[in-house]
Amino acid sequence: MPRPIRALINCTALQHNLSVVRRHAGQARVMAVVKADAYGHGLLRTAQALNSVEGFAVLELEAAVQLREAGFNQLILLLEGFFSAEELDVIDHYQLSTVIHSHEQLSLLLAHNKTKKPDIFLKINTGMNRLGFRPKEKNDIFNKIKQWCPDASITLMTHFSNADETLGIEQVNQQLSQFVPSLDKKVDDLPQTLANSAAILRYPATHADWVRPGIILYGVSPLPEKTGIELGLRPVMTLTSQIIAIQQLDSFDKVGYGGQFTADRPMRIGVVAAGYADGYPRHAPTGTPILVNGQRTRLVGRISMDMLTVDLNGISDAKVGSPVTLWGEGLPVEEIAKSAQTISYELLTALSPRVPTTSID
Ligand SMILES: *Cc1c(COP(=O)(O)O)cnc(C)c1O
């Protein structure tokens, strides 16, 4: 019997969440964002479950090649583009789509001997100030690319910095206004992609030709005021383990490293096979919710590398081998993120490779 921690991946929930995206996004084509090993859910299994999308977006060239070699013939976009001329050969060979966001990339592109029709996503910096060309450069860059390759297809792309916030509309509008007509119809008529998960939910005006959902596909809310469940999403990843030991404490006994938790009465403590080396956040404090035998209880004491400890008072049938849910079905990961003062994205993508993942339907 192996160590009992598992991440269960619900492929039906992925498909359900995609249908929620489609309901919001109407006619827009969907590019499923599967970077960071599909936010910790496993690249190939996630892509298989979402095979009806029109495109995938990744960061690493290796992931893009892996998708192509597995037989996915949709658009596959590299979100940060390429880092060398050699990578451009691979992009050409596998007919991958690439962002270009910098003059360095533009120079490499224009010097490249392509063999196939290139598919370029021109990233425009509309106010996030991370990646992209200035809005007024887009006509010039468009013309340079068309000179290099008249049949290159070009899509304009930008990314919002505040779409998740309840009061983010001003910044979203400010960024949208950067896409004003450029007085060149060829540029103004280019297809566009703007919206991440939060913008898909909050701002229909941003849906354009392609939407780029990430976190909502995994059943998690990008909005601070709502959980995934409230948005009609279903959690895809459930992180589970078991109780592997039980300790009976007297009043004033302490638990774990630093003796951070002191029992204020006699209590039973369960030791769970899950720790920060599995990706459980070390900063989750005493009181963070957790399910034992499907019943809600709380963490007590510090998270160790391989174990954590829970309050078993009130869960009288709990014993060694009792199932534990750390997040997922019945316990939204948003709650754990909030308690640990981080965001769900970080928890999902920090799942350790040592945790086995299993697909369920
Ligand atoms: C990660 C990413 C997304 C997806 O963001 P979510 O908030 O997870 O929907 C979309 N676009 C770009 C450029 C990204 O890097």
The ligand as a MOL file (V3000), in Angstrom:
LIG
                    3D

  0  0  0     0  0            999 V3000
M  V30 BEGIN CTAB
M  V30 COUNTS 15 15 0 0 0
M  V30 BEGIN ATOM
M  V30 1 C -2.3830 32.4090 -17.7420 0
M  V30 2 C -2.9520 33.2650 -18.8200 0
M  V30 3 C -4.3370 33.2700 -19.0970 0
M  V30 4 C -5.3500 32.5240 -18.2530 0
M  V30 5 O -5.6080 33.2400 -17.0840 0
M  V30 6 P -6.7680 32.7780 -16.0560 0
M  V30 7 O -6.8520 33.8860 -15.0910 0
M  V30 8 O -6.3040 31.5140 -15.4450 0
M  V30 9 O -7.9870 32.5980 -16.8950 0
M  V30 10 C -4.7880 34.0110 -20.1740 0
M  V30 11 N -3.9270 34.7410 -20.9300 0
M  V30 12 C -2.6040 34.7770 -20.6840 0
M  V30 13 C -1.7150 35.6090 -21.5420 0
M  V30 14 C -2.0760 34.0550 -19.6160 0
M  V30 15 O -0.7580 34.1060 -19.3710 0
M  V30 END ATOM
M  V30 BEGIN BOND
M  V30 1 1 1 2
M  V30 2 1 2 3
M  V30 3 2 2 14
M  V30 4 1 3 4
M  V30 5 2 3 10
M  V30 6 1 4 5
M  V30 7 1 5 6
M  V30 8 2 6 7
M  V30 9 1 6 8
M  V30 10 1 6 9
M  V30 11 1 10 11
M  V30 12 2 11 12
M  V30 13 1 12 13
M  V30 14 1 12 14
M  V30 15 1 14 15
M  V30 END BOND
M  V30 END CTAB
M  END
